[in-house]
Protein backbone atom coordinates (compact mmCIF):
# COMPACT_ATOMS: atom_id res chain seq x y z
CA UNK A 1 0.00 0.00 0.00
CA UNK A 2 1.18 3.53 -0.70
CA UNK A 3 2.87 5.03 2.34
CA UNK A 4 1.29 7.81 4.36
CA UNK A 5 3.89 10.16 2.95
CA UNK A 6 3.00 9.38 -0.67
CA UNK A 7 -0.77 9.35 -0.71
CA UNK A 8 -0.87 11.60 -3.78
CA UNK A 9 0.59 8.67 -5.75
CA UNK A 10 -2.03 6.28 -4.36
CA UNK A 11 -4.36 4.39 -6.68
CA UNK A 12 -8.03 4.82 -5.83
CA UNK A 13 -10.70 2.52 -7.26
CA UNK A 14 -14.15 4.12 -7.29
CA UNK A 15 -17.04 1.70 -7.63
CA UNK A 16 -19.98 3.35 -9.38
CA UNK A 17 -20.13 5.85 -12.25
CA UNK A 18 -23.08 7.87 -11.04
CA UNK A 19 -22.83 11.56 -10.30
CA UNK A 20 -21.04 11.08 -6.98
CA UNK A 21 -18.55 8.58 -8.35
CA UNK A 22 -17.66 10.82 -11.26
CA UNK A 23 -17.47 13.93 -9.10
CA UNK A 24 -15.11 12.36 -6.56
CA UNK A 25 -13.02 10.93 -9.41
CA UNK A 26 -12.54 14.42 -10.83
CA UNK A 27 -11.57 15.73 -7.41
CA UNK A 28 -9.09 12.90 -6.90
CA UNK A 29 -7.59 13.35 -10.35
CA UNK A 30 -7.36 17.11 -9.84
CA UNK A 31 -5.40 16.51 -6.65
CA UNK A 32 -2.90 14.12 -8.18
CA UNK A 33 -4.37 10.70 -7.38
CA UNK A 34 -4.44 7.78 -9.81
CA UNK A 35 -8.16 7.01 -10.10
CA UNK A 36 -10.24 4.51 -12.05
CA UNK A 37 -14.05 4.09 -11.93
CA UNK A 38 -15.63 0.65 -12.22
CA UNK A 39 -19.28 0.58 -13.30
CA UNK A 40 -21.60 -2.43 -13.65
CA UNK A 41 -23.61 -0.90 -16.50
CA UNK A 42 -22.34 -1.48 -20.02
CA UNK A 43 -22.35 2.14 -21.17
CA UNK A 44 -23.10 5.69 -20.11
CA UNK A 45 -26.65 5.77 -21.49
CA UNK A 46 -27.63 2.23 -20.52
CA UNK A 47 -30.73 3.53 -18.71
CA UNK A 48 -32.94 6.21 -20.26
CA UNK A 49 -34.48 7.33 -16.97
CA UNK A 50 -33.82 10.90 -15.91
CA UNK A 51 -34.77 13.25 -13.11
CA UNK A 52 -33.85 16.70 -11.82
CA UNK A 53 -31.41 17.54 -9.06
CA UNK A 54 -30.96 20.92 -7.42
CA UNK A 55 -27.42 21.78 -6.38
CA UNK A 56 -27.60 24.49 -3.73
CA UNK A 57 -25.59 24.76 -0.50
CA UNK A 58 -22.97 22.34 -1.82
CA UNK A 59 -22.49 24.14 -5.16
CA UNK A 60 -19.25 25.97 -4.18
CA UNK A 61 -17.71 22.66 -3.04
CA UNK A 62 -19.04 20.92 -6.16
CA UNK A 63 -17.34 23.50 -8.38
CA UNK A 64 -14.07 23.31 -6.46
CA UNK A 65 -13.85 19.55 -7.08
CA UNK A 66 -13.99 19.98 -10.86
CA UNK A 67 -11.33 21.02 -13.34
CA UNK A 68 -12.04 24.25 -15.19
CA UNK A 69 -12.73 22.46 -18.50
CA UNK A 70 -15.57 20.44 -16.96
CA UNK A 71 -16.89 23.35 -14.91
CA UNK A 72 -17.20 25.40 -18.10
CA UNK A 73 -19.59 22.83 -19.55
CA UNK A 74 -22.03 22.71 -16.62
CA UNK A 75 -24.42 24.99 -18.47
CA UNK A 76 -25.10 22.01 -20.78
CA UNK A 77 -26.67 20.17 -17.85
CA UNK A 78 -29.08 22.92 -16.73
CA UNK A 79 -32.76 22.12 -16.99
CA UNK A 80 -33.44 25.69 -18.08
CA UNK A 81 -30.30 27.41 -19.39
CA UNK A 82 -32.42 30.15 -20.96
CA UNK A 83 -33.42 31.89 -17.74
CA UNK A 84 -31.63 34.84 -16.17
CA UNK A 85 -30.63 33.71 -12.70
CA UNK A 86 -31.81 36.23 -10.13
CA UNK A 87 -32.89 35.86 -6.48
CA UNK A 88 -36.48 35.53 -7.74
CA UNK A 89 -35.46 32.59 -9.90
CA UNK A 90 -33.05 31.09 -7.36
CA UNK A 91 -35.81 30.00 -5.01
CA UNK A 92 -38.47 27.30 -4.74
CA UNK A 93 -42.05 28.55 -4.28
CA UNK A 94 -44.32 26.27 -2.22
CA UNK A 95 -48.08 26.55 -2.62
CA UNK A 96 -50.91 25.50 -0.34
CA UNK A 97 -52.27 22.36 -1.98
CA UNK A 98 -55.77 23.11 -0.72
CA UNK A 99 -56.23 26.84 -1.37
CA UNK A 100 -53.57 27.51 -4.01
CA UNK A 101 -52.09 30.34 -1.94
CA UNK A 102 -48.34 30.84 -1.78
CA UNK A 103 -47.15 29.53 1.59
CA UNK A 104 -43.47 30.42 1.31
CA UNK A 105 -40.52 30.75 -1.03
CA UNK A 106 -37.41 28.86 -0.01
CA UNK A 107 -34.33 30.89 -0.99
CA UNK A 108 -31.75 28.92 -2.98
CA UNK A 109 -29.31 31.70 -3.86
CA UNK A 110 -26.73 30.58 -6.39
CA UNK A 111 -28.48 27.24 -6.91
CA UNK A 112 -28.78 25.43 -10.21
CA UNK A 113 -31.26 22.71 -11.18
CA UNK A 114 -29.82 20.09 -13.52
CA UNK A 115 -30.81 17.00 -15.45
CA UNK A 116 -29.08 13.99 -13.94
CA UNK A 117 -28.49 12.45 -17.36
CA UNK A 118 -27.08 15.64 -18.85
CA UNK A 119 -24.87 16.28 -15.83
CA UNK A 120 -23.58 12.71 -16.01
CA UNK A 121 -22.62 13.28 -19.64
CA UNK A 122 -20.73 16.42 -18.68
CA UNK A 123 -18.95 14.76 -15.75
CA UNK A 124 -17.93 11.72 -17.80
CA UNK A 125 -15.44 13.76 -19.82
CA UNK A 126 -11.80 13.10 -19.02
CA UNK A 127 -12.36 10.14 -16.68
CA UNK A 128 -11.16 6.54 -16.87
CA UNK A 129 -14.39 4.55 -16.57
CA UNK A 130 -14.33 0.77 -16.95
CA UNK A 131 -17.83 -0.26 -18.04
CA UNK A 132 -19.46 -3.65 -17.53
CA UNK A 133 -17.59 -4.34 -14.28
CA UNK A 134 -19.99 -5.95 -11.79
CA UNK A 135 -18.34 -6.20 -8.39
CA UNK A 136 -18.73 -9.50 -6.52
CA UNK A 137 -16.04 -9.42 -3.82
CA UNK A 138 -13.57 -7.27 -1.91
CA UNK A 139 -10.49 -8.69 -0.20
CA UNK A 140 -7.29 -7.22 1.14
CA UNK A 141 -3.75 -7.87 2.27
CA UNK A 142 -1.30 -5.66 4.08
CA UNK A 143 -0.26 -4.23 0.70
CA UNK A 144 -3.48 -3.57 -1.21
CA UNK A 145 -7.21 -4.05 -1.66
CA UNK A 146 -8.43 -6.39 -4.39
CA UNK A 147 -11.72 -6.04 -6.25
CA UNK A 148 -13.12 -9.13 -7.94
CA UNK A 149 -15.66 -8.78 -10.73
CA UNK A 150 -18.26 -11.14 -12.19
CA UNK A 151 -15.96 -12.28 -15.01
CA UNK A 152 -13.32 -13.23 -12.40
CA UNK A 153 -11.18 -10.24 -13.38
CA UNK A 154 -9.39 -8.62 -10.45
CA UNK A 155 -8.05 -5.12 -9.81
CA UNK A 156 -5.77 -3.97 -7.03
CA UNK A 157 -5.84 -0.52 -5.45
CA UNK A 158 -4.58 1.33 -2.41
CA UNK A 159 -8.05 2.65 -1.57
CA UNK A 160 -11.57 1.69 -2.64
CA UNK A 161 -14.55 4.02 -2.51
CA UNK A 162 -18.11 2.73 -2.80
CA UNK A 163 -20.21 5.20 -4.79
CA UNK A 164 -22.57 2.61 -6.20
CA UNK A 165 -25.91 4.00 -5.09
CA UNK A 166 -28.64 3.15 -2.61
CA UNK A 167 -28.49 -0.62 -3.23
CA UNK A 168 -24.71 -0.54 -2.84
CA UNK A 169 -22.83 -3.79 -3.41
CA UNK A 170 -19.82 -2.27 -1.66
CA UNK A 171 -21.89 -1.53 1.46
CA UNK A 172 -23.26 -5.07 1.46
CA UNK A 173 -19.77 -6.55 1.15
CA UNK A 174 -18.36 -4.32 3.89
CA UNK A 175 -21.09 -5.58 6.23
CA UNK A 176 -20.40 -9.15 5.04
CA UNK A 177 -23.86 -9.28 3.45
CA UNK A 178 -25.60 -8.71 6.77
CA UNK A 179 -29.24 -7.69 6.11
CA UNK A 180 -28.76 -4.68 8.39
CA UNK A 181 -26.94 -3.05 5.45
CA UNK A 182 -30.04 -3.30 3.23
CA UNK A 183 -32.12 -0.30 2.27
CA UNK A 184 -35.46 0.05 4.05
CA UNK A 185 -38.84 0.80 2.40
CA UNK A 186 -40.16 4.17 3.55
CA UNK A 187 -43.90 3.53 2.94
CA UNK A 188 -43.90 6.51 0.55
CA UNK A 189 -44.18 6.22 -3.22
CA UNK A 190 -42.73 8.68 -5.70
CA UNK A 191 -44.08 8.97 -9.22
CA UNK A 192 -41.85 10.81 -11.69
CA UNK A 193 -43.10 11.89 -15.10
CA UNK A 194 -41.24 13.64 -17.91
CA UNK A 195 -43.55 14.83 -20.67
CA UNK A 196 -43.25 16.68 -23.94
CA UNK A 197 -46.47 18.48 -24.89
CA UNK A 198 -45.32 19.78 -28.31
CA UNK A 199 -47.56 22.73 -27.50
CA UNK A 200 -46.27 26.03 -26.11
CA UNK A 201 -49.68 26.84 -24.60
CA UNK A 202 -49.36 23.80 -22.32
CA UNK A 203 -45.82 24.65 -21.27
CA UNK A 204 -46.56 28.31 -20.51
CA UNK A 205 -48.57 27.69 -17.29
CA UNK A 206 -45.57 25.99 -15.69
CA UNK A 207 -43.04 28.45 -17.09
CA UNK A 208 -45.12 31.43 -15.95
CA UNK A 209 -45.54 29.96 -12.46
CA UNK A 210 -41.78 29.59 -12.12
CA UNK A 211 -39.21 29.09 -14.90
CA UNK A 212 -37.32 26.39 -13.00
CA UNK A 213 -39.52 24.52 -10.48
CA UNK A 214 -42.36 24.87 -8.00
CA UNK A 215 -44.09 22.60 -5.48
CA UNK A 216 -47.36 22.17 -3.60
CA UNK A 217 -47.85 20.51 -0.20
CA UNK A 218 -50.54 19.89 2.36
CA UNK A 219 -53.20 18.15 0.26
CA UNK A 220 -52.36 14.56 1.25
CA UNK A 221 -49.46 14.52 -1.18
CA UNK A 222 -46.40 16.43 -2.32
CA UNK A 223 -46.31 17.48 -5.99
CA UNK A 224 -43.64 19.32 -7.92
CA UNK A 225 -43.36 20.47 -11.51
CA UNK A 226 -41.01 22.54 -13.64
CA UNK A 227 -38.78 22.69 -16.69
CA UNK A 228 -36.94 19.47 -17.53
CA UNK A 229 -35.35 20.35 -20.88
CA UNK A 230 -35.32 23.65 -22.80
CA UNK A 231 -33.41 22.83 -25.99
CA UNK A 232 -34.54 25.90 -27.97
CA UNK A 233 -36.26 29.23 -27.22
CA UNK A 234 -39.49 27.74 -28.64
CA UNK A 235 -41.58 26.53 -25.67
CA UNK A 236 -43.19 23.85 -27.83
CA UNK A 237 -39.84 22.00 -27.82
CA UNK A 238 -39.56 21.99 -24.04
CA UNK A 239 -40.17 19.04 -21.71
CA UNK A 240 -41.83 19.30 -18.30
CA UNK A 241 -41.11 17.23 -15.21
CA UNK A 242 -43.86 16.33 -12.76
CA UNK A 243 -43.44 14.37 -9.53
CA UNK A 244 -45.83 13.20 -6.84
CA UNK A 245 -45.04 11.71 -3.43
CA UNK A 246 -47.81 9.88 -1.57
CA UNK A 247 -48.19 7.43 1.29
CA UNK A 248 -48.45 3.73 0.61
CA UNK A 249 -52.09 2.82 1.26
CA UNK A 250 -53.47 6.20 0.25
CA UNK A 251 -54.48 4.60 -3.05
CA UNK A 252 -54.53 1.03 -4.38
CA UNK A 253 -51.03 -0.25 -5.07
CA UNK A 254 -49.73 0.64 -8.54
CA UNK A 255 -50.41 -2.14 -11.09
CA UNK A 256 -47.19 -1.23 -12.91
CA UNK A 257 -44.06 0.65 -11.97
CA UNK A 258 -43.29 2.21 -15.33
CA UNK A 259 -44.68 2.97 -18.76
CA UNK A 260 -48.18 3.72 -19.99
CA UNK A 261 -49.97 1.59 -17.39
CA UNK A 262 -48.15 3.40 -14.59
CA UNK A 263 -49.05 6.76 -16.15
CA UNK A 264 -52.73 5.80 -16.36
CA UNK A 265 -52.66 4.81 -12.71
CA UNK A 266 -51.21 8.19 -11.73
CA UNK A 267 -53.82 10.00 -13.81
CA UNK A 268 -56.65 7.99 -12.28
CA UNK A 269 -55.44 8.60 -8.71
CA UNK A 270 -54.59 12.28 -9.14
CA UNK A 271 -57.63 14.56 -9.07
CA UNK A 272 -58.47 18.13 -8.05
CA UNK A 273 -54.95 19.42 -7.57
CA UNK A 274 -54.40 23.16 -7.76
CA UNK A 275 -53.09 24.52 -11.05
CA UNK A 276 -50.78 24.12 -12.87
CA UNK A 277 -50.15 20.76 -11.19
CA UNK A 278 -53.41 19.05 -12.22
CA UNK A 279 -53.46 20.07 -15.87
CA UNK A 280 -49.89 18.95 -16.44
CA UNK A 281 -50.58 15.35 -15.53
CA UNK A 282 -53.93 15.45 -17.34
CA UNK A 283 -52.16 16.60 -20.50
CA UNK A 284 -49.43 13.93 -20.34
CA UNK A 285 -49.70 11.90 -23.54
CA UNK A 286 -49.84 8.13 -23.32
CA UNK A 287 -47.14 7.58 -25.90
CA UNK A 288 -43.36 7.62 -26.21
CA UNK A 289 -43.27 11.39 -25.59
CA UNK A 290 -43.88 10.65 -21.89
CA UNK A 291 -41.78 8.67 -19.41
CA UNK A 292 -43.37 7.57 -16.13
CA UNK A 293 -41.86 5.65 -13.22
CA UNK A 294 -43.27 4.78 -9.79
CA UNK A 295 -41.03 3.65 -6.93
CA UNK A 296 -41.36 3.15 -3.22
CA UNK A 297 -38.68 5.41 -1.79
CA UNK A 298 -36.10 3.69 0.37
CA UNK A 299 -33.52 4.80 2.89
CA UNK A 300 -30.66 3.49 4.98
CA UNK A 301 -29.43 4.91 8.27
CA UNK A 302 -25.64 4.66 8.23
CA UNK A 303 -23.70 3.08 11.06
CA UNK A 304 -20.11 2.30 11.90
CA UNK A 305 -18.84 -1.24 12.32
CA UNK A 306 -18.35 -2.06 8.64
CA UNK A 307 -15.16 -3.74 7.47
CA UNK A 308 -12.89 -0.96 6.23
CA UNK A 309 -10.13 -3.42 5.24
CA UNK A 310 -7.59 -1.71 7.40
CA UNK A 311 -8.93 1.79 6.83
CA UNK A 312 -8.76 1.58 3.03
CA UNK A 313 -12.39 1.08 1.95
CA UNK A 314 -15.35 3.36 2.64
CA UNK A 315 -18.55 4.81 1.20
CA UNK A 316 -19.93 8.10 -0.15
CA UNK A 317 -23.30 9.51 -1.17
CA UNK A 318 -26.26 7.19 -1.61
CA UNK A 319 -24.04 4.18 -1.02
CA UNK A 320 -23.46 5.55 2.48
CA UNK A 321 -26.73 7.26 3.41
CA UNK A 322 -29.61 7.09 0.89
CA UNK A 323 -32.38 9.41 2.02
CA UNK A 324 -35.73 10.72 0.82
CA UNK A 325 -35.52 13.69 -1.59
CA UNK A 326 -37.14 16.32 0.63
CA UNK A 327 -35.23 19.63 0.61
CA UNK A 328 -32.79 18.15 -1.89
CA UNK A 329 -30.25 17.24 0.78
CA UNK A 330 -29.01 13.90 -0.54
CA UNK A 331 -26.74 15.16 -3.30
CA UNK A 332 -25.48 18.04 -1.16
CA UNK A 333 -24.19 15.53 1.39
CA UNK A 334 -22.74 13.38 -1.38
CA UNK A 335 -20.72 16.38 -2.57
CA UNK A 336 -19.54 17.03 0.98
CA UNK A 337 -18.59 13.35 1.35
CA UNK A 338 -16.49 13.56 -1.81
CA UNK A 339 -14.68 16.65 -0.55
CA UNK A 340 -14.00 15.23 2.91
CA UNK A 341 -12.85 11.86 1.56
CA UNK A 342 -10.25 13.55 -0.64
CA UNK A 343 -9.10 15.72 2.25
CA UNK A 344 -8.68 12.61 4.41
CA UNK A 345 -6.47 10.97 1.78
CA UNK A 346 -4.43 14.14 1.40
CA UNK A 347 -3.79 14.28 5.15
CA UNK A 348 -2.61 10.66 5.12
CA UNK A 349 -4.08 10.00 8.54
CA UNK A 350 -6.49 7.23 7.58
CA UNK A 351 -10.26 7.25 7.10
CA UNK A 352 -11.47 6.76 10.68
CA UNK A 353 -12.29 10.44 11.23
CA UNK A 354 -13.97 10.65 7.82
CA UNK A 355 -16.12 7.59 8.56
CA UNK A 356 -17.17 8.85 11.99
CA UNK A 357 -18.20 12.28 10.73
CA UNK A 358 -19.89 10.94 7.58
CA UNK A 359 -21.97 8.40 9.52
CA UNK A 360 -23.06 10.91 12.18
CA UNK A 361 -23.95 13.58 9.63
CA UNK A 362 -25.60 11.13 7.24
CA UNK A 363 -27.74 9.53 9.95
CA UNK A 364 -29.04 12.94 10.98
CA UNK A 365 -29.84 13.90 7.39
CA UNK A 366 -31.66 10.60 6.78
CA UNK A 367 -33.76 11.09 9.92
CA UNK A 368 -34.63 14.63 8.85
CA UNK A 369 -35.75 13.44 5.42
CA UNK A 370 -38.10 10.89 6.97
CA UNK A 371 -39.55 13.52 9.30
CA UNK A 372 -40.09 15.90 6.36
CA UNK A 373 -42.09 13.19 4.57
CA UNK A 374 -44.41 12.83 7.54
CA UNK A 375 -44.91 16.57 7.82
CA UNK A 376 -45.52 17.21 4.11
CA UNK A 377 -48.95 15.63 3.73
CA UNK A 378 -51.09 18.04 5.77
CA UNK A 379 -51.02 21.78 6.28
CA UNK A 380 -50.34 21.74 10.01
CA UNK A 381 -47.40 19.47 9.44
CA UNK A 382 -46.02 21.63 6.66
CA UNK A 383 -45.86 24.60 9.03
CA UNK A 384 -43.58 22.60 11.34
CA UNK A 385 -41.32 21.29 8.58
CA UNK A 386 -37.70 22.29 8.04
CA UNK A 387 -38.71 23.25 4.50
CA UNK A 388 -41.06 25.92 5.85
CA UNK A 389 -38.83 27.04 8.72
CA UNK A 390 -35.31 26.78 7.30
CA UNK A 391 -35.71 26.10 3.59
CA UNK A 392 -32.84 24.40 1.80
CA UNK A 393 -30.04 25.40 4.14
CA UNK A 394 -27.79 22.76 5.62
CA UNK A 395 -29.23 21.32 8.84
CA UNK A 396 -27.12 18.17 9.32
Secondary structure in CASP SS format (residue, H / E / C, confidence):
PFRMAT SS
TARGET T0000
AUTHOR 0000-0000-0000
METHOD secondary structure of the structure
MODEL  1
X C 1.00
X C 1.00
X C 1.00
X H 1.00
X H 1.00
X H 1.00
X H 1.00
X H 1.00
X H 1.00
X C 1.00
X E 1.00
X E 1.00
X E 1.00
X E 1.00
X E 1.00
X C 1.00
X C 1.00
X C 1.00
X H 1.00
X H 1.00
X H 1.00
X H 1.00
X H 1.00
X H 1.00
X H 1.00
X H 1.00
X H 1.00
X H 1.00
X H 1.00
X H 1.00
X C 1.00
X C 1.00
X C 1.00
X E 1.00
X E 1.00
X E 1.00
X E 1.00
X E 1.00
X C 1.00
X C 1.00
X C 1.00
X C 1.00
X C 1.00
X C 1.00
X C 1.00
X C 1.00
X C 1.00
X C 1.00
X C 1.00
X C 1.00
X C 1.00
X E 1.00
X E 1.00
X E 1.00
X E 1.00
X C 1.00
X C 1.00
X C 1.00
X H 1.00
X H 1.00
X H 1.00
X H 1.00
X H 1.00
X H 1.00
X H 1.00
X C 1.00
X C 1.00
X H 1.00
X H 1.00
X H 1.00
X H 1.00
X C 1.00
X C 1.00
X H 1.00
X H 1.00
X H 1.00
X H 1.00
X E 1.00
X C 1.00
X C 1.00
X C 1.00
X C 1.00
X C 1.00
X C 1.00
X C 1.00
X C 1.00
X C 1.00
X C 1.00
X C 1.00
X C 1.00
X E 1.00
X E 1.00
X E 1.00
X E 1.00
X E 1.00
X E 1.00
X C 1.00
X C 1.00
X C 1.00
X C 1.00
X C 1.00
X E 1.00
X E 1.00
X E 1.00
X E 1.00
X E 1.00
X E 1.00
X C 1.00
X C 1.00
X C 1.00
X C 1.00
X E 1.00
X E 1.00
X E 1.00
X E 1.00
X H 1.00
X H 1.00
X H 1.00
X H 1.00
X H 1.00
X H 1.00
X H 1.00
X H 1.00
X C 1.00
X C 1.00
X C 1.00
X C 1.00
X C 1.00
X E 1.00
X E 1.00
X C 1.00
X C 1.00
X C 1.00
X C 1.00
X E 1.00
X E 1.00
X E 1.00
X E 1.00
X E 1.00
X E 1.00
X C 1.00
X C 1.00
X C 1.00
X C 1.00
X E 1.00
X E 1.00
X E 1.00
X E 1.00
X E 1.00
X C 1.00
X C 1.00
X C 1.00
X C 1.00
X E 1.00
X E 1.00
X E 1.00
X E 1.00
X C 1.00
X E 1.00
X E 1.00
X E 1.00
X E 1.00
X C 1.00
X C 1.00
X C 1.00
X C 1.00
X C 1.00
X C 1.00
X H 1.00
X H 1.00
X H 1.00
X H 1.00
X H 1.00
X H 1.00
X C 1.00
X C 1.00
X C 1.00
X C 1.00
X H 1.00
X H 1.00
X H 1.00
X C 1.00
X C 1.00
X E 1.00
X E 1.00
X E 1.00
X E 1.00
X E 1.00
X E 1.00
X E 1.00
X E 1.00
X E 1.00
X E 1.00
X E 1.00
X E 1.00
X E 1.00
X C 1.00
X C 1.00
X C 1.00
X H 1.00
X H 1.00
X H 1.00
X H 1.00
X H 1.00
X H 1.00
X H 1.00
X H 1.00
X H 1.00
X H 1.00
X C 1.00
X C 1.00
X C 1.00
X E 1.00
X E 1.00
X E 1.00
X E 1.00
X E 1.00
X C 1.00
X E 1.00
X C 1.00
X C 1.00
X E 1.00
X E 1.00
X E 1.00
X E 1.00
X E 1.00
X E 1.00
X E 1.00
X E 1.00
X C 1.00
X C 1.00
X C 1.00
X C 1.00
X C 1.00
X H 1.00
X H 1.00
X H 1.00
X C 1.00
X E 1.00
X E 1.00
X E 1.00
X E 1.00
X E 1.00
X E 1.00
X E 1.00
X E 1.00
X E 1.00
X C 1.00
X C 1.00
X C 1.00
X C 1.00
X C 1.00
X C 1.00
X C 1.00
X C 1.00
X C 1.00
X C 1.00
X E 1.00
X C 1.00
X H 1.00
X H 1.00
X H 1.00
X H 1.00
X H 1.00
X H 1.00
X H 1.00
X H 1.00
X H 1.00
X C 1.00
X C 1.00
X C 1.00
X C 1.00
X C 1.00
X C 1.00
X C 1.00
X C 1.00
X H 1.00
X H 1.00
X H 1.00
X H 1.00
X H 1.00
X H 1.00
X H 1.00
X C 1.00
X C 1.00
X C 1.00
X C 1.00
X C 1.00
X C 1.00
X E 1.00
X E 1.00
X E 1.00
X E 1.00
X E 1.00
X E 1.00
X E 1.00
X E 1.00
X E 1.00
X E 1.00
X C 1.00
X C 1.00
X C 1.00
X C 1.00
X C 1.00
X C 1.00
X C 1.00
X C 1.00
X C 1.00
X C 1.00
X C 1.00
X C 1.00
X C 1.00
X E 1.00
X E 1.00
X E 1.00
X C 1.00
X C 1.00
X H 1.00
X H 1.00
X H 1.00
X H 1.00
X C 1.00
X C 1.00
X C 1.00
X C 1.00
X H 1.00
X H 1.00
X H 1.00
X H 1.00
X H 1.00
X H 1.00
X H 1.00
X H 1.00
X H 1.00
X H 1.00
X H 1.00
X H 1.00
X H 1.00
X H 1.00
X H 1.00
X H 1.00
X H 1.00
X H 1.00
X H 1.00
X H 1.00
X H 1.00
X H 1.00
X C 1.00
X C 1.00
X C 1.00
X C 1.00
X H 1.00
X H 1.00
X H 1.00
X H 1.00
X H 1.00
X H 1.00
X H 1.00
X H 1.00
X H 1.00
X H 1.00
X H 1.00
X H 1.00
X H 1.00
X H 1.00
X H 1.00
X H 1.00
X H 1.00
X H 1.00
X H 1.00
X H 1.00
X H 1.00
X H 1.00
X H 1.00
X H 1.00
X C 1.00
X C 1.00
X E 1.00
X H 1.00
X H 1.00
X H 1.00
X H 1.00
X H 1.00
X H 1.00
X C 1.00
X H 1.00
X H 1.00
X H 1.00
X H 1.00
X H 1.00
X C 1.00
X C 1.00
X C 1.00
X C 1.00
X C 1.00
X C 1.00
END
